Amino acid sequence: MQIEPVPDTFSQIDADAIVLGTYESDPLAGYVGELDRTTDGILGQLVESKELTGKGCELVPLIGVSGVKSRHVLIVGLGQREQIDSKMAFRAAGTAARHLAAHARRRVAMFMDADWSAQLWEAAVAGACVGCQGQDLYRSQKKRHPFGELLVGDASADILRVAHIQGDSVNLARHLVNEPAAEIYPESFADRATQLAGECGLEIEVWDEQRLAAERCGALLAVARGSSRPPRLVIVRYRGAPAGHRDQTLALVGKGVTFDAGGLSLKSSDGMLAMKCDMAGAATVLAAVQAIARLELPVNVTGIMGLVENMVSGDSYKLGDVLTARSGKTIEVHNTDAEGRLVLADALHVAVEQKSTCMIDLATLTGACVVALGNDVVGAMSNNSAWCGQVLDAARRCGEPIWQLPMFAEYGDEIRSEVADIKNLGEGRWGGAITAAKLLEEFVDGTPWVHLDIAGPSFLEKAKSWSDGGGTGVMVRTLVEVARAFG
């Protein structure tokens, strides 16, 4: 999809459809007010009858409007003007785009608010990219049709370039997550990363099973043992920092369990159905690093992705096994379905060894985080309040819901083992998202680190108004924003 600024007024645009934004506090201001005057007050009648309110993500389609070149006008609600933020901009634009993408359209134009900041436009354009891209990768008849061209009023070409890269990167993560496990497995993910690295000028290393063994990645290799698909660890590097800042490196670490059957602690069929999404952390890291490279941000970033399948066979790792992680710490296995933290244990140690200044890991790690925060909010846990604050602020600027959970020392007591240094499960049912994070903390060696549990928001079981079901690409834009501030 091409995305370009539009110099003309909305009434003169030759487009298949035009999107106009309006606020709940004043539904006839701005572009919609201009349209009302053009149509001799027709929209005022819709406001009076409460068919047009401006509430967030409300859609009011109009066909054959007098004085407008485009036959189809779609009005989308932006909520209260004083409360407009990146989250609403993303969702409103996504809702409008998803509605219009039900049919193939050559050109769509979007006019929201002439006073919007670059931040709001970046969110809106990314939302439009998401809204018009479906999860119907294998349907013979597609439900969503990306526009041939999106024209945007009131935003500069530079803003749109940044927004387009972000939107494409979110869709890359969504695409990787939506692919079935028969298509995306450790080797094929590594191949895709290699292709992207070549396209974006990234350095890349791919560790195969022999290299992983030589590197003593005992925790990751144990999880992989039950699958016929060999594991991989992928390291991509972007070096964009200017002289004087080249010793500062941001590390992004992603869990890449390309399918999770649970191992011998076997999941139910219902629990296993969406487990192609268990590599969303790795997909997010890959998408974010390639976006950072395409944006040419002045920062050094290392992306590390641990890639395995967690399957069942005669060679599967077992309950009661004691694993030796790359750092030398030993881990007693109490549940083979608590495998993501084992993969990340070795990947985080690699990040430490790479002399990372600050680290963020992302993982669909625990159902406990979904119980605590629901399906729409990312859980954040950290060993460093200042670094965590920077990540939280970036997420809020991007409009991606996030909440910090505590990391008191008492939670760490729950993962102490009688036979090894630690065990991969806490005591009982409670606080599972935090005890999992406490295990990860064992492997960051004091480096400022934030763990993002994206188990709920990374995958939509059902569609939202602004996005089809399936992968969401959550936190891609946040990671890019973190890198912007880091640089």
C-alpha positions as CSV (number, residue, x, y, z in Angstrom):
1,M,0.0,0.0,0.0
2,Q,1.3,3.4,-0.9
3,I,0.8,6.2,1.6
4,E,1.1,9.8,0.5
5,P,0.2,13.3,1.7
6,V,-2.7,14.9,-0.1
7,P,-2.6,18.6,-1.0
8,D,-6.3,19.0,-2.0
9,T,-9.4,19.7,0.1
10,F,-11.4,16.6,0.9
11,S,-14.2,17.5,-1.3
12,Q,-12.0,17.5,-4.4
13,I,-10.2,14.2,-3.8
14,D,-10.6,11.6,-6.5
15,A,-10.9,8.6,-4.2
16,D,-13.0,5.5,-3.8
17,A,-13.7,6.6,-0.2
18,I,-12.9,9.5,2.2
19,V,-12.6,9.2,6.0
20,L,-13.5,12.2,8.1
21,G,-12.9,12.3,11.8
22,T,-15.2,14.1,14.3
23,Y,-15.2,14.6,18.1
24,E,-17.9,13.8,20.5
25,S,-17.6,17.2,22.2
26,D,-18.4,18.9,18.9
27,P,-19.4,16.5,16.1
28,L,-19.9,19.3,13.6
29,A,-16.5,21.0,13.9
30,G,-13.6,20.8,11.5
31,Y,-14.0,18.7,8.4
32,V,-17.4,17.4,9.3
33,G,-18.6,21.0,10.0
34,E,-17.4,21.9,6.5
35,L,-19.3,18.9,5.0
36,D,-22.4,19.9,6.9
37,R,-22.3,23.4,5.3
38,T,-21.8,21.8,1.9
39,T,-24.9,19.6,2.3
40,D,-27.2,22.3,3.7
41,G,-27.2,20.9,7.2
42,I,-27.9,17.2,6.6
43,L,-25.3,16.2,9.2
44,G,-26.9,18.5,11.7
45,Q,-30.0,16.4,11.3
46,L,-28.0,13.2,12.0
47,V,-26.6,14.8,15.1
48,E,-30.1,15.9,16.3
49,S,-31.4,12.3,15.8
50,K,-28.2,11.0,17.6
51,E,-27.2,9.0,14.5
52,L,-23.9,10.9,14.6
53,T,-22.4,11.4,18.1
54,G,-18.6,11.4,17.6
55,K,-18.1,8.7,20.2
56,G,-14.9,6.8,19.8
57,C,-14.8,4.4,16.8
58,E,-18.4,5.1,15.8
59,L,-18.9,4.9,12.1
60,V,-21.5,6.8,10.0
61,P,-21.3,6.0,6.2
62,L,-22.7,8.4,3.7
63,I,-23.2,7.6,0.0
64,G,-23.5,10.2,-2.9
65,V,-22.9,13.3,-0.8
66,S,-23.5,16.5,-2.6
67,G,-20.4,18.6,-3.4
68,V,-18.0,15.8,-2.7
69,K,-16.2,14.1,-5.6
70,S,-15.8,10.8,-3.8
71,R,-19.0,8.8,-3.8
72,H,-18.4,7.2,-0.4
73,V,-17.8,9.3,2.8
74,L,-17.2,7.6,6.1
75,I,-17.3,9.6,9.3
76,V,-15.5,8.1,12.3
77,G,-15.8,9.2,15.9
78,L,-12.7,10.3,17.8
79,G,-14.3,10.6,21.3
80,Q,-13.7,13.7,23.4
81,R,-11.4,16.2,21.8
82,E,-9.5,16.9,25.1
83,Q,-8.9,13.2,25.6
84,I,-7.6,12.3,22.2
85,D,-4.5,10.2,22.4
86,S,-2.5,7.7,20.4
87,K,-4.7,4.8,21.5
88,M,-7.8,6.4,20.2
89,A,-6.1,7.7,17.0
90,F,-4.9,4.1,16.3
91,R,-8.3,2.5,17.0
92,A,-10.4,5.1,15.2
93,A,-8.3,5.0,12.0
94,G,-8.1,1.2,12.2
95,T,-11.9,0.9,12.6
96,A,-12.5,3.0,9.6
97,A,-9.9,1.2,7.5
98,R,-11.2,-2.2,8.5
99,H,-14.7,-1.2,7.5
100,L,-13.6,0.1,4.1
101,A,-11.3,-2.9,3.5
102,A,-14.2,-5.2,3.3
103,H,-14.2,-4.3,-0.4
104,A,-11.2,-3.7,-2.8
105,R,-10.5,0.0,-3.1
106,R,-8.0,1.7,-5.3
107,R,-7.6,4.9,-3.3
108,V,-8.8,6.0,0.2
109,A,-8.2,9.4,1.7
110,M,-8.2,10.2,5.4
111,F,-8.8,13.6,7.0
112,M,-8.9,13.5,10.8
113,D,-7.8,16.8,12.5
114,A,-5.7,19.6,11.0
115,D,-4.1,20.2,14.5
116,W,-2.9,16.7,15.1
117,S,0.7,16.1,16.2
118,A,3.1,13.8,14.5
119,Q,2.6,11.3,17.3
120,L,-1.2,11.1,16.7
121,W,-0.7,10.8,12.9
122,E,1.9,8.0,13.4
123,A,-0.6,6.1,15.5
124,A,-3.5,6.7,13.1
125,V,-1.6,5.6,10.0
126,A,-0.3,2.5,11.8
127,G,-3.9,1.8,12.8
128,A,-5.1,2.1,9.2
129,C,-2.4,-0.3,8.1
130,V,-3.5,-2.8,10.7
131,G,-7.2,-2.3,10.0
132,C,-7.1,-3.1,6.3
133,Q,-4.8,-6.2,6.7
134,G,-6.7,-9.4,7.6
135,Q,-5.6,-12.7,9.1
136,D,-7.1,-14.5,6.1
137,L,-3.8,-15.7,4.7
138,Y,-5.2,-19.0,3.4
139,R,-8.7,-18.0,2.4
140,S,-9.5,-18.3,-1.3
141,Q,-11.9,-15.3,-0.9
142,K,-10.3,-12.6,1.2
143,K,-12.3,-10.7,3.9
144,R,-9.9,-7.8,3.9
145,H,-8.4,-5.9,1.0
146,P,-5.5,-3.5,1.7
147,F,-5.9,-0.2,-0.2
148,G,-3.8,0.4,-3.3
149,E,-3.2,4.0,-2.0
150,L,-3.9,5.8,1.3
151,L,-3.9,9.6,1.0
152,V,-3.6,11.6,4.2
153,G,-4.5,15.2,4.8
154,D,-2.5,17.5,7.2
155,A,0.5,15.2,7.7
156,S,3.9,15.7,6.1
157,A,5.7,13.2,3.9
158,D,8.3,12.7,6.7
159,I,5.6,11.9,9.3
160,L,3.9,9.5,6.9
161,R,7.2,7.7,6.1
162,V,7.8,7.0,9.8
163,A,4.1,6.0,10.3
164,H,4.2,3.7,7.2
165,I,7.3,1.9,8.4
166,Q,5.7,1.4,11.8
167,G,2.5,0.1,10.3
168,D,4.3,-2.3,8.0
169,S,6.3,-3.6,11.0
170,V,3.3,-4.2,13.1
171,N,1.8,-6.2,10.2
172,L,5.0,-8.1,9.8
173,A,4.7,-9.3,13.4
174,R,1.0,-10.1,12.8
175,H,1.8,-12.1,9.7
176,L,4.5,-14.2,11.4
177,V,2.1,-15.0,14.3
178,N,-0.8,-15.8,12.0
179,E,1.2,-18.3,9.9
180,P,0.6,-21.9,11.0
181,A,3.3,-23.9,12.7
182,A,3.8,-25.9,9.6
183,E,5.1,-22.8,7.9
184,I,6.8,-20.9,10.8
185,Y,9.1,-23.2,12.8
186,P,12.7,-22.5,14.1
187,E,14.5,-23.0,10.8
188,S,12.0,-21.1,8.6
189,F,11.8,-18.2,11.1
190,A,15.6,-18.0,11.0
191,D,15.4,-18.0,7.2
192,R,12.9,-15.2,7.3
193,A,15.1,-13.2,9.7
194,T,18.1,-13.8,7.4
195,Q,16.1,-12.4,4.4
196,L,15.0,-9.3,6.4
197,A,18.5,-8.7,7.6
198,G,19.8,-8.6,4.0
199,E,17.0,-6.2,3.1
200,C,17.6,-3.9,6.0
201,G,21.4,-4.0,6.3
202,L,21.4,-5.9,9.6
203,E,24.2,-8.1,10.9
204,I,22.9,-11.6,11.7
205,E,24.1,-14.8,13.4
206,V,22.1,-18.0,13.4
207,W,23.1,-20.6,15.9
208,D,22.1,-24.1,14.9
209,E,21.8,-27.1,17.4
210,Q,25.6,-27.8,17.2
211,R,26.4,-24.2,18.0
212,L,23.8,-24.1,20.8
213,A,25.4,-27.2,22.3
214,A,28.9,-25.7,22.0
215,E,27.5,-22.5,23.7
216,R,26.1,-24.6,26.6
217,C,22.4,-23.5,26.0
218,G,21.2,-26.4,28.1
219,A,17.8,-25.0,29.1
220,L,16.8,-24.0,25.5
221,L,18.0,-27.4,24.1
222,A,16.1,-29.3,26.7
223,V,12.8,-27.7,25.6
224,A,13.6,-28.5,21.9
225,R,14.4,-32.2,22.5
226,G,10.8,-33.4,22.0
227,S,10.5,-32.0,18.5
228,S,11.8,-33.2,15.1
229,R,12.3,-29.5,14.3
230,P,15.8,-28.4,15.4
231,P,16.1,-25.3,17.5
232,R,17.7,-22.0,16.5
233,L,18.9,-18.9,18.2
234,V,19.0,-15.8,16.0
235,I,21.0,-12.6,16.8
236,V,20.4,-9.5,14.6
237,R,22.4,-6.3,15.2
238,Y,21.7,-2.8,14.0
239,R,24.6,-0.3,14.6
240,G,23.3,3.2,14.2
241,A,24.7,5.0,17.2
242,P,27.0,8.0,16.4
243,A,30.6,8.2,17.7
244,G,30.7,8.6,21.4
245,H,27.6,6.5,22.0
246,R,28.7,3.2,20.4
247,D,29.2,1.5,23.8
248,Q,25.5,1.9,24.5
249,T,23.4,-1.0,23.2
250,L,19.7,-1.8,23.7
251,A,19.0,-5.5,23.7
252,L,15.6,-6.9,22.7
253,V,15.0,-10.6,23.6
254,G,12.1,-12.6,22.3
255,K,10.6,-15.9,23.2
256,G,10.1,-17.9,20.0
257,V,8.2,-21.1,20.8
258,T,6.9,-21.6,17.3
259,F,4.4,-24.2,18.6
260,D,3.7,-25.2,22.2
261,A,2.0,-28.5,22.8
262,G,3.1,-28.3,26.5
263,G,5.6,-31.1,26.3
264,L,4.8,-34.0,28.6
265,S,2.7,-31.6,30.7
266,L,0.4,-31.7,27.6
267,K,-2.1,-29.0,26.9
268,S,-5.7,-29.7,26.1
269,S,-6.9,-29.3,22.5
270,D,-8.5,-26.0,23.3
271,G,-5.4,-24.8,25.1
272,M,-3.2,-25.8,22.1
273,L,-5.3,-24.4,19.3
274,A,-3.8,-20.9,19.3
275,M,-0.3,-22.0,20.2
276,K,1.2,-21.0,16.9
277,C,1.2,-17.5,18.6
278,D,3.7,-18.6,21.3
279,M,6.5,-17.1,19.2
280,A,4.9,-13.6,19.3
281,G,7.8,-12.3,21.4
282,A,10.4,-13.3,18.8
283,A,8.1,-11.9,16.0
284,T,7.9,-8.6,17.9
285,V,11.6,-8.3,18.3
286,L,12.3,-9.1,14.6
287,A,9.7,-6.6,13.4
288,A,10.9,-3.9,15.8
289,V,14.6,-4.2,14.9
290,Q,13.9,-4.1,11.1
291,A,11.7,-1.0,11.7
292,I,14.5,0.7,13.7
293,A,16.9,-0.1,10.9
294,R,14.6,1.2,8.2
295,L,14.1,4.4,10.2
296,E,17.9,4.8,10.6
297,L,17.6,5.6,14.3
298,P,20.8,6.8,16.0
299,V,21.1,3.8,18.3
300,N,22.7,0.4,18.6
301,V,20.2,-2.5,19.0
302,T,20.7,-6.2,19.3
303,G,17.7,-8.5,18.8
304,I,18.0,-12.1,20.2
305,M,15.4,-14.7,19.5
306,G,15.3,-18.2,21.0
307,L,13.4,-20.5,18.7
308,V,12.1,-24.0,19.6
309,E,9.1,-26.2,19.3
310,N,7.8,-27.7,22.6
311,M,6.5,-31.1,21.6
312,V,6.1,-34.7,22.9
313,S,8.3,-37.6,22.0
314,G,10.4,-40.3,23.7
315,D,13.2,-37.7,24.0
316,S,11.1,-35.0,25.6
317,Y,12.5,-33.4,28.7
318,K,10.8,-34.6,31.9
319,L,9.4,-33.5,35.2
320,G,12.1,-33.7,37.7
321,D,14.9,-33.2,35.2
322,V,17.6,-30.8,36.3
323,L,18.9,-28.5,33.5
324,T,22.1,-26.5,33.4
325,A,21.5,-23.2,31.8
326,R,24.1,-21.3,29.8
327,S,25.0,-19.2,32.8
328,G,25.8,-22.3,34.8
329,K,22.7,-22.1,37.0
330,T,20.7,-25.3,37.5
331,I,16.9,-25.5,37.0
332,E,14.6,-28.2,38.3
333,V,11.7,-28.9,36.0
334,H,8.3,-29.0,37.7
335,N,6.2,-28.4,34.6
336,T,7.3,-28.8,30.9
337,D,4.6,-26.3,29.9
338,A,6.6,-23.6,31.7
339,E,9.1,-23.7,28.9
340,G,9.3,-20.2,27.7
341,R,11.2,-19.0,30.7
342,L,13.8,-21.8,30.0
343,V,14.3,-20.6,26.5
344,L,14.6,-17.0,27.7
345,A,17.1,-18.0,30.4
346,D,19.7,-18.8,27.8
347,A,18.7,-16.0,25.5
348,L,19.0,-13.4,28.2
349,H,22.4,-14.7,29.2
350,V,23.5,-14.3,25.6
351,A,22.3,-10.7,25.8
352,V,24.3,-10.1,29.0
353,E,27.4,-11.5,27.4
354,Q,26.9,-9.1,24.4
355,K,27.5,-6.3,26.9
356,S,24.0,-4.9,26.6
357,T,23.4,-1.6,28.4
358,C,19.7,-2.2,28.9
359,M,17.4,-5.1,28.1
360,I,13.7,-5.8,27.3
361,D,12.4,-9.3,26.8
362,L,9.0,-10.0,25.4
363,A,7.1,-13.3,25.8
364,T,3.7,-14.9,25.7
365,L,4.8,-16.3,29.0
366,T,1.9,-16.9,31.4
367,G,-1.8,-17.4,31.6
368,A,-1.4,-15.9,35.1
369,C,-0.7,-12.5,33.5
370,V,-4.0,-12.7,31.6
371,V,-5.8,-13.6,34.8
372,A,-4.3,-10.6,36.5
373,L,-4.7,-8.0,33.7
374,G,-7.1,-9.4,31.1
375,N,-6.5,-9.8,27.3
376,D,-5.8,-6.2,26.5
377,V,-3.0,-5.1,28.9
378,V,0.7,-6.0,28.8
379,G,2.3,-6.9,32.1
380,A,5.6,-5.2,32.9
381,M,8.1,-6.5,35.5
382,S,11.6,-5.1,36.1
383,N,14.7,-4.9,38.3
384,N,15.2,-1.2,37.6
385,S,12.5,1.4,38.2
386,A,14.1,4.1,36.1
387,W,14.5,1.8,33.1
388,C,11.0,0.4,33.6
389,G,9.6,4.0,33.7
390,Q,11.1,4.7,30.3
391,V,9.5,1.6,28.8
392,L,6.1,2.4,30.4
393,D,6.3,6.0,29.1
394,A,7.1,4.9,25.6
395,A,4.1,2.5,25.7
396,R,1.8,5.2,26.9
397,R,2.9,7.6,24.2
398,C,2.1,4.9,21.6
399,G,-1.2,4.1,23.2
400,E,-0.4,0.5,24.0
401,P,-2.0,-0.4,27.4
402,I,0.6,-1.6,29.9
403,W,0.7,-2.1,33.7
404,Q,3.7,-2.7,36.1
405,L,3.5,-5.6,38.5
406,P,5.6,-5.8,41.7
407,M,8.8,-7.8,41.9
408,F,9.3,-8.2,45.7
409,A,12.0,-10.5,46.9
410,E,9.4,-12.8,48.5
411,Y,8.3,-13.9,45.0
412,G,11.8,-15.1,44.3
413,D,11.7,-17.4,47.4
414,E,8.9,-19.3,45.7
415,I,11.2,-20.6,42.9
416,R,14.0,-21.9,45.1
417,S,14.5,-25.7,44.6
418,E,15.6,-28.3,47.1
419,V,17.7,-30.1,44.5
420,A,18.8,-27.3,42.1
421,D,19.4,-23.6,42.2
422,I,15.9,-22.8,41.1
423,K,12.8,-24.5,39.7
424,N,10.7,-23.5,36.8
425,L,7.4,-23.1,38.7
426,G,6.4,-21.1,41.7
427,E,4.5,-22.5,44.7
428,G,0.8,-23.0,44.2
429,R,-1.4,-21.1,41.7
430,W,-0.8,-17.5,42.8
431,G,1.4,-14.8,41.4
432,G,2.5,-17.0,38.5
433,A,3.4,-14.1,36.2
434,I,5.7,-12.6,38.8
435,T,7.4,-15.9,39.8
436,A,8.1,-16.5,36.1
437,A,9.7,-13.0,35.9
438,K,11.7,-13.7,39.0
439,L,13.2,-16.8,37.3
440,L,14.2,-14.6,34.3
441,E,15.7,-12.1,36.7
442,E,18.2,-14.8,37.7
443,F,19.8,-14.5,34.3
444,V,20.1,-10.8,33.7
445,D,23.2,-10.3,36.0
446,G,22.0,-6.9,37.3
447,T,21.6,-5.3,33.8
448,P,18.7,-2.9,33.8
449,W,15.9,-5.1,32.4
450,V,12.2,-5.1,31.7
451,H,10.1,-8.2,31.1
452,L,7.0,-7.7,29.1
453,D,4.4,-10.5,29.4
454,I,2.3,-10.2,26.2
455,A,0.3,-13.4,26.6
456,G,-3.1,-11.6,26.5
457,P,-2.7,-8.7,24.0
458,S,-0.5,-10.5,21.4
459,F,-3.4,-12.5,20.0
460,L,-7.1,-11.7,19.5
461,E,-9.4,-14.7,19.7
462,K,-12.1,-12.5,18.2
463,A,-11.9,-9.4,16.0
464,K,-12.1,-5.9,17.4
465,S,-13.6,-3.1,15.4
466,W,-10.0,-1.9,14.5
467,S,-8.4,-5.3,13.8
468,D,-9.2,-8.8,12.6
469,G,-8.6,-11.6,15.1
470,G,-5.2,-13.3,15.3
471,G,-1.8,-11.7,15.9
472,T,-1.8,-8.0,16.9
473,G,1.8,-6.9,16.7
474,V,1.5,-5.4,20.2
475,M,4.6,-3.6,21.5
476,V,6.3,-3.3,18.1
477,R,5.6,0.5,18.1
478,T,6.5,0.7,21.8
479,L,9.9,-0.9,21.1
480,V,10.6,1.6,18.3
481,E,9.6,4.4,20.6
482,V,12.0,3.1,23.3
483,A,14.8,3.0,20.7
484,R,14.0,6.6,19.6
485,A,14.4,7.8,23.2
486,F,17.4,5.6,23.8
487,G,19.2,7.1,20.9
